[in-house]
Amino acid sequence: ARMPANHASLAPGSPVKLIREPSVQFAVVGLLLFLAYTTVADRLERDQRQRIVISAGEIEMLRATWQGQWQRPPTDEELQGLIDNRVREEVLYREAVAAGLDRDDPVVRRRMVQKMEMLNQDLALLRPATDAELRAFFQQHQDRYRRPARLDATHIYFNADQRGNDVEADARRVLDELRAGDVPPSQAAAYGDRFLSRHAFRQATPADVAREFGQEFADELFTLDAGWQGPIWSGFGVHLVYVGERTASTLPAFADVRPELERDYDVQRRDEARAAFYAALSANYEVEVEVVSGGE
């Protein structure tokens, strides 16, 4: 027998019966709510993306920057130009980000890395260093702040290229004459060969001497006693040296080097903060480096 037409819509699996099921109704309502929320959220996000607010604080920053550069406040027209430029910059920046221009750009990547590191380093220096920390840092790095030894010296030059194997013997002979005659340093240059650079140093440090005559010459010079000494070899040849007034190396007082200590200790704190910051972040990543086989 045929089923009556008015009962066909109630057959098992029919659309009408499915719509009357509570679970189906719940799913439909949920889908509609999801679609409505997505539409509203997209619109809000789009509206927020298209809304640019130049705050009063930002305007004051623009005004202050102008005044710092030009030593006068901007006129109303100039200030409006600054605001227009700021808006233009923001529009182009947002469109560039929306277009994905910030991705896969090594310059942008480096700049963002630098900003992350700078942010962390600035946070590390929010608290000023204490006296106790600076004194401990000073104790650990005394050699860095030690004042170098200094001396007055005058030298006589003997040209090894011209004198050959006799150069040291000539220098020793002159040394005996200088000591015996008590020759003052100011008159001693005539006893040697012509030298194009200076003959005398006044309160020179080992680094000063090393720059002109080499490190070995400087090291030996600062071990000599007062008076005429030598011979000493340098890259130029052989020298006799008159060692005059000298000042020993000293360690300055803490108060005298406190500004240097603050600067150097802050550098160390930045380096430590950078290392700790990266260690904490990198612990969240699993790094896999593929091995590249070399070509034959």
VEXGU-724090 format. One record per residue (C-alpha): residue in three letters; x, y, z. Coordinates in pm, whole numbers, plus 32768, in hexadecimal, padded with zeros to 4 digits. Example, Ala and Ser with C-alpha at 12.3 -4.5 7.8 and 13.67 -1.06 7.14 Angstrom:
<sites>
ALA84CE7E3E830CSER85577F9682CA
</sites>
This chain:
<sites>
ALA800080008000ARG807E815F7FB8MET80CE824A80DCPRO7FE8837780ECALA807F84B08054ASN8048857E8194HIS8129848B8257ALA824B847D8161SER830B8599820DLEU830D84D58358ALA83BA83A282CBPRO84FE833F837EGLY8622841382FCSER85408517825APRO85B386888260VAL848F86F68335LYS84CC85EF843ELEU864686458445ILE85FC87B58477ARG851E876485A1GLU863F86AA864EPRO86C6877E8776SER883187278726VAL880787A085C0GLN876088DF8634PHE887D891C872DALA898188E8861BVAL88CE89D98530VAL88B08AE4863BGLY8A218AB78692LEU8A868AD78526LEU89B88C1484FFLEU8A528CAA863BPHE8BB08C5085C2LEU8B728CF0846FALA8AE48E288516TYR8C0D8E418607THR8D098E0E84EDTHR8C658F1A841DVAL8C5F9014853CALA8DC38FC185AAASP8E468FEA8448ARG8D949136842BLEU8E1991AE857BGLU8F7A91428521ARG8F5D91EF83CFASP8ED593288472GLN8FED93248575ARG90EF92F48463GLN9061941B83A8ARG904E94FD84DAILE918295CE8525VAL919396948667ILE92A3979A869CSER929A97CF8813ALA92E3991388CAGLY941B9873895CGLU949A981B8801ILE945C997F878BGLU95249A0388B3MET963E99168856LEU963A999C86F0ARG963E9AFE8775ALA975F9AB68865THR982B9A088758TRP98019B338672GLN98659C268785GLY99989B5987DBGLN9A099B608671TRP99B79CC98616GLN99CE9D6F876FARG986F9DFF874FPRO970B9D798760PRO96629D258614THR955C9E098582ASP93F79D89855EGLU943A9D4383EFGLU957F9C8D8439LEU94DC9BBF854CGLN93C29B5D845FGLY94CB9AF08365LEU956D9A17846CILE941E997784BFASP93D0993E834DASN95219894831EARG94E097B9844EVAL938B975183C2ARG9423970C826CGLU95319635830EGLU942D956F83D2VAL93519536829DLEU947494B781CCTYR94F793E082EAARG93A793368321GLU937892F781AFALA94DA926B8197VAL9494917B82B7ALA93469118821CALA93FB90CF80D5GLY94FA8FF7818DLEU962190D38137ASP96AE90A48296ARG96DE8F30825DASP981A8E9181D2ASP98D38FDD81D1PRO9A2E8FBB8272VAL9A40913082C3VAL98EF912B8374ARG994D8FE98429ARG9A93907D84A9ARG99E591BA851AMET98DD90F885D9VAL99E99020867DGLN9AA3915B86E4LYS996791F38777MET992390B58841GLU9A8490B988CBMET9A7C922E8912LEU9930920D89CAASN99BB90FD8AA8GLN9B0191BA8AE5ASP9A4692F78B43LEU997D92318C40ALA9AC091A78CD1LEU9B3A93098D1ALEU99FD938F8DBCARG9AA693638F0FPRO9BE594308F3EALA9D1B93728FA8THR9D61937C911DASP9EAB93E291BBALA9EE0927D9230GLU9EB991F890CDLEU9FA392FE903FARGA0AC92BD9149ALAA09D91479104PHEA0BB918C8F8EPHEA1E392738FD4GLNA28C916590A3GLNA26290658F8DHISA2EA91488E79GLNA3FB92158F1FASPA4EB91ED8DFDARGA3F292998D18TYRA3F993D78DEAARGA56293D68E5EARGA61B95108DF3PROA74A94AC8D1FALAA8AF94FB8D77ARGA947962C8CCFLEUAAA896A78C8EASPAB7B97AF8BE5ALAAC7D971F8AF5THRAD6D978F89E7HISAE0896A088EBILEAF2D969D87F9TYRAF0395D986B8PHEB00294F9860BASNAFAE948984AAALAAFE793118488ASPAFD0931D830DGLNB0F0941482F8ARGB1CA938C8411GLYB191921983D5ASNB227912B84D4ASPB2D49247858BVALB18F92F085F2GLUB18292668757ALAB2F6929B8792ASPB2D19404871DALAB1AC94378806ARGB26A93AE8933ARGB397948988E7VALB2B795BE88DCLEUB20A954E8A1BASPB359954E8AD1GLUB39D96AE8A50LEUB24A972E8ABEARGB26D969F8C1BALAB3D597128C43GLYB39198708BC5ASPB24698948C79VALB1AB990A8B31PROB04F99A58B63PROAF3699078A94SERAEF69A4A89D5GLNB0539A388938ALAB06398C388F6ALAAFBA98A687A2ALAB0FB990B86F1TYRB1A497CE876EGLYB0C896F08697ASPB03196DE8539ARGAF1F97B084A3PHEADC2974C851ALEUAC8A97D0846ESERAB9F97B98598ARGABBE985386F2HISACE0981187DEALAAC3398658929PHEAAFD97EF89E2ARGAA5398A68AFDGLNA98097DB8BF3ALAA94A96CD8AEDTHRA88D958E8B40PROA8F794338AC9ALAA7E5944889C4ASPA86D95968945VALA9C995068919ALAA94C93C08881ARGA88E947D8773GLUA9D4951386F2PHEAADF94118743GLYAA2892C68779GLNA9B6920788ACGLUAB04915B88F5PHEABB992AB88FBALAAAB2934089E4ASPAAB992148ACFGLUAC3392278AF2LEUAC3A93A18B14PHEAB54939B8C44THRAC3992A68CFALEUAD6E93858CE0ASPAE0594538DF7ALAAE3295CC8DE2GLYAF4D965D8D11TRPAFEE95EA8BCBGLNAF9394818B74GLYAFA893988A48PROAFD0932C8942ILEAE6592D288F5TRPADE8924E87A8SERACAE92CB86F9GLYAC24929D859EPHEACF893C68531GLYAE46935285BAVALAF08938386FEHISAECF948F8806LEUAF73951A893BVALAE7695A98A30TYRAE8896A78B46VALAD7A96558C47GLYAD0B97878D0AGLUABE897CD8DF0ARGAAF196B18E11THRA9A2966E8EB8ALAA94095138F2ASERA7F794708ECCTHRA6E594BF8FCALEUA586944C9015PROA49B9578902DALAA3A195A99144PHEA243951E9113ALAA1A7967B9111ASPA29296ED8FFBVALA22295DF8F0AARGA0B695BA8F73PROA02896498E2CGLUA0FC95538D64LEUA08F94378E47GLU9F1F948C8E18ARG9F4594918C9EASPA00B934D8C8ATYR9F3192988D88ASP9DF992F88CC3VAL9E9992638B8BGLN9ED2911F8C4AARG9D6C91228CCDARG9CE891508B6BASP9DBA902D8AEEGLU9D478F4E8C0BALA9BDA8FB08BD4ARG9BF98F688A5FALA9C8A8E0F8AA1ALA9B878DB78BABPHE9A678E3A8AD7TYR9ACE8D6A89AAALA9B088C358A81ALA99A88C518B0FLEU99088C8189B9SER99D28B798902ALA99718A748A08ASN98128A7B896FTYR988E8A0F8819GLU990588CB8786VAL9A1389188688GLU9A67882C856DVAL9B86887E8484GLU9B9987B18349VAL9CF1873882E3VAL9D5587B5818CSER9E3786C280DBGLY9F6487628036GLY9F97874A7EC3GLUA09D86607E39
</sites>
